[in-house]
Structures are given as C-alpha cells and as structure tokens.
Amino acid sequence: MLYIFYTFIIQRIYMDYTTIQISRTTREKLNGLRAYKRMTYDELLNALMSLIPEGDEEGTFSEDFRASLLRSLLDVKEGKTHSTEEVKKQLGIQ
C-alpha cells in the first residue's frame, strides 16, 4: 500500500502537465465517462486512447495509422461514408 502511495506522489511531482481548452459540454461528457470520481482527465484520455488498436498479427501500427483509424471511425459515425453500390454507380461500374 505504501508503495502505491509513494508511486502516486512521485508521479504527481515529476509529471509534466499542460492546459488544454475544452468547452463545458465536453468537460461534462468527459466527467460522465470517468470510471471513478477522482479519475483525472489524463487517466481518462489515456484510457480512451488505449481503445485504438496498437497493431495486429502483422505488426505494430504507426501513430499516423492509429490516428487515421480513429478518424475513419468518426467518419462512419457521422455518416461520411459511401456504400459499395454508390461508389460503383459513381464510377460507372455495374
């Protein structure tokens, strides 16, 4: 228990922090995602980023590729995709 507390204190002392600007709405959404009441935004954001796959059986993904995976998922969620049929029609392939 003492080791965990000591590690926690050392992390707090030596971690380099910065400030980011987010809207109140975004802050409220982030608060709703916390696993526990005192979870820091740093812990929460790292947990969210860990959901993006780091690689597959062929190897490790680059950070650029991982970012493109996230953007692609957001595009799908926002309906910014085209069905195969739509693409075939646009290309004149039927």
N, C-alpha and C positions, 0 to 999 in steps of 0.2 A: 504494500500500500504506500509506503514511504517512497519507494522507487517511482511509482506512478506520479505522485505529487511532485517529486523532485524533477522528473522529466517535464511535467506540465509547466513548472516555474521556469525551467531553463528555456523551454520553447517560447514562453511569453517574453523573456528577457532578450533573447537573441534573434527572434523573428523580425524580419524587415516588413513593416506594414506600409500600406499606401491607402489613399482615399479614392473611392470611385463614386461617381454621381449616378444615382438611380432615383426614379420617381417614387412617390409614396405608394402608388399602386403596386409597383414592382416589389418594393420592400414588404408590403403586406402579403403578396404572393409568396415571396421567399420565406417569410415567417410561417406561412401555412405549410411549408414543405419541411420544416425543421423536424428532426427525429426526436428531439428533446428540447425543453425550454431554453436551456443555456447554450445550445449549439451555436457556434459562431458562424458568421457568413462565410468565412474562409473554409471552415469544415463543410458547410453545406455546398458551396460551389465546387469544392474538390470532390465531394460525393457525387454531385451531378455530372461532373466531367468524367468520373470513373465509369459512367454508364456507356460512354462511347468506346467501342471495341479498340483494343490496343494492337490487335493483329489476328491472324488466323493460322491455319496449318502451314501456309506458305511463308510466314514470317511476320515481322513487326511492321505496322503501318507508320508512315511518316506523320508528323503533326499536321502537315498540309492536307494529307489524305483524310485524317481523322476529322479535321475541320470541314472538309467537303462532305463527309458522311453526315455530319450534323446539319449542314446547310441543305443537303438533299432531303433529310427527314423533315425539316421545316417546310421545304417546298411542297412535299407531299401533304403535310398537314394543312397548308394554306391553299391547296388545290392548284398549285402552279405546275401541274404535270399534264401530259397528253397520253391518251390511250394509244395502243399499237395501231388500232383502226384509224384514229385521227392522223397519226404520222403517215401511215400508208396512203391515206387519201390525199394529204398534202403533197406527198412525193409522187403521186400518180401510180402507186403500186397497189394493184387489187388482186 
